[in-house]
């Protein structure tokens, strides 16, 4: 059965959303996949630059295989 969602009336939506929230939602929904990827890349660059994320290193096949054996 399909999920039926009720659409809030404009008055009800206005109670919970201000114009900046609505603008952000509209811009997000209108963004192309290329724009979304560009935004994600910029967010990751910022996170790495500020230290919020730490760079990861690739693991070797041997390390990967060893992780699988230890889980058994």
Backbone as CSV, one residue per row, in Angstrom:
resi,resn,N_x,N_y,N_z,CA_x,CA_y,CA_z,C_x,C_y,C_z
1,UNK,0.841,-1.178,0.000,0.000,0.000,0.000,0.884,1.238,0.000
2,UNK,0.564,2.204,-0.787,1.370,3.415,-0.907,1.252,4.273,0.349
3,UNK,2.328,4.927,0.677,2.358,5.825,1.826,1.677,7.125,1.430
4,UNK,0.559,7.423,2.050,-0.162,8.655,1.736,0.215,9.712,2.763
5,UNK,0.790,10.778,2.290,1.192,11.857,3.177,0.273,13.043,2.968
6,UNK,-0.106,13.625,4.076,-0.969,14.790,3.997,-0.122,16.021,3.727
7,UNK,-0.617,16.880,2.884,0.057,18.130,2.588,-0.477,19.164,3.559
8,UNK,0.437,19.791,4.288,0.032,20.803,5.257,-0.507,22.027,4.529
9,UNK,-1.503,22.636,5.123,-2.036,23.860,4.530,-0.982,24.953,4.630
10,UNK,-1.138,25.985,3.821,-0.166,27.087,3.842,-0.120,27.748,5.211
11,UNK,-1.279,27.863,5.867,-1.319,28.489,7.192,-0.567,27.635,8.206
12,UNK,-0.797,26.327,8.173,-0.131,25.418,9.110,1.366,25.391,8.846
13,UNK,1.744,25.402,7.583,3.158,25.388,7.232,3.832,26.688,7.673
14,UNK,3.147,27.775,7.583,3.714,29.065,7.966,4.053,29.100,9.455
15,UNK,3.316,28.363,10.277,3.594,28.317,11.707,4.958,27.691,11.983
16,UNK,5.373,26.739,11.160,6.583,25.972,11.408,7.747,26.361,10.506
17,UNK,7.481,27.043,9.437,8.519,27.375,8.458,8.581,28.871,8.270
18,UNK,9.777,29.414,8.296,9.901,30.807,7.890,10.376,30.829,6.439
19,UNK,10.483,31.995,5.864,10.786,32.085,4.430,12.176,31.543,4.107
20,UNK,13.138,31.693,5.023,14.486,31.182,4.733,14.498,29.659,4.720
21,UNK,13.709,29.037,5.609,13.599,27.574,5.596,12.999,27.093,4.282
22,UNK,11.962,27.768,3.840,11.300,27.386,2.594,12.225,27.574,1.404
23,UNK,12.990,28.674,1.408,13.931,28.923,0.308,15.014,27.856,0.259
24,UNK,15.526,27.471,1.429,16.553,26.436,1.489,16.005,25.105,0.976
25,UNK,14.812,24.753,1.391,14.195,23.511,0.926,13.988,23.541,-0.585
26,UNK,13.493,24.640,-1.095,13.260,24.748,-2.537,14.560,24.635,-3.320
27,UNK,15.607,25.307,-2.845,16.897,25.250,-3.531,17.482,23.850,-3.487
28,UNK,17.339,23.169,-2.342,17.864,21.813,-2.196,17.149,20.848,-3.131
29,UNK,15.844,20.951,-3.194,15.076,20.046,-4.049,15.290,20.334,-5.529
30,UNK,15.664,21.565,-5.867,15.874,21.938,-7.265,17.308,21.678,-7.728
31,UNK,18.206,21.349,-6.799,19.612,21.153,-7.152,19.786,19.911,-8.021
32,UNK,20.687,20.028,-8.970,20.996,18.888,-9.834,21.967,17.966,-9.096
33,UNK,22.087,16.725,-9.536,23.069,15.826,-8.913,24.482,16.411,-8.934
34,UNK,24.857,17.084,-10.001,26.183,17.700,-10.088,26.355,18.767,-9.012
35,UNK,25.322,19.557,-8.776,25.382,20.590,-7.746,25.462,19.972,-6.357
36,UNK,24.740,18.888,-6.144,24.771,18.211,-4.843,26.153,17.621,-4.567
37,UNK,26.766,17.021,-5.575,28.116,16.467,-5.411,29.111,17.590,-5.128
38,UNK,28.996,18.707,-5.827,29.885,19.851,-5.599,29.744,20.359,-4.164
39,UNK,28.508,20.431,-3.673,28.279,20.863,-2.296,28.920,19.883,-1.320
40,UNK,28.758,18.598,-1.562,29.333,17.584,-0.682,30.855,17.672,-0.665
41,UNK,31.466,17.856,-1.832,32.923,17.981,-1.903,33.406,19.188,-1.108
42,UNK,32.697,20.309,-1.217,33.082,21.504,-0.467,32.920,21.276,1.035
43,UNK,31.850,20.605,1.432,31.628,20.323,2.850,32.721,19.411,3.399
44,UNK,33.132,18.419,2.610,34.205,17.520,3.051,35.537,18.257,3.143
45,UNK,35.825,19.120,2.174,37.065,19.901,2.229,37.103,20.763,3.488
46,UNK,35.994,21.387,3.810,35.915,22.206,5.014,36.108,21.346,6.261
47,UNK,35.474,20.187,6.290,35.591,19.301,7.448,37.028,18.828,7.646
48,UNK,37.715,18.477,6.578,39.116,18.073,6.687,39.999,19.254,7.085
49,UNK,39.754,20.423,6.506,40.575,21.599,6.786,40.461,22.046,8.243
50,UNK,39.288,21.870,8.834,39.075,22.300,10.216,39.405,21.213,11.227
51,UNK,39.679,20.007,10.739,39.993,18.911,11.643,38.775,18.157,12.146
52,UNK,37.601,18.517,11.640,36.388,17.799,12.051,36.410,16.355,11.564
53,UNK,37.053,16.124,10.434,37.272,14.770,9.920,38.763,14.554,9.782
54,UNK,39.175,13.352,10.074,40.580,13.005,9.924,40.745,12.162,8.662
55,UNK,41.806,12.404,7.886,42.022,11.619,6.666,42.153,10.128,6.981
56,UNK,41.658,9.318,6.091,41.761,7.863,6.237,42.757,7.341,5.233
57,UNK,43.331,6.210,5.539,44.251,5.593,4.600,43.601,4.335,4.041
58,UNK,44.002,3.962,2.836,43.512,2.734,2.242,44.162,1.560,2.953
59,UNK,43.410,0.466,3.090,43.990,-0.727,3.689,44.356,-1.705,2.579
60,UNK,45.308,-2.536,2.868,45.756,-3.514,1.882,44.789,-4.689,1.861
61,UNK,44.887,-5.515,0.834,44.049,-6.715,0.733,44.322,-7.640,1.914
62,UNK,45.589,-7.709,2.331,45.947,-8.567,3.454,45.277,-8.088,4.750
63,UNK,45.270,-6.764,4.952,44.598,-6.218,6.134,43.097,-6.493,6.085
64,UNK,42.511,-6.341,4.899,41.084,-6.604,4.727,40.767,-8.063,5.035
65,UNK,41.565,-8.964,4.469,41.352,-10.388,4.701,41.513,-10.737,6.176
66,UNK,42.492,-10.138,6.844,42.722,-10.405,8.255,41.536,-9.921,9.109
67,UNK,40.920,-8.840,8.714,39.755,-8.348,9.464,38.603,-9.335,9.348
68,UNK,38.441,-9.940,8.176,37.367,-10.914,7.985,37.592,-12.180,8.778
69,UNK,38.827,-12.599,8.917,39.130,-13.811,9.673,38.916,-13.616,11.152
70,UNK,39.226,-12.436,11.671,39.093,-12.204,13.111,37.629,-12.111,13.534
71,UNK,36.739,-11.840,12.606,35.313,-11.727,12.942,34.649,-13.092,13.051
72,UNK,35.286,-14.103,12.544,34.678,-15.439,12.562,34.809,-16.119,13.873
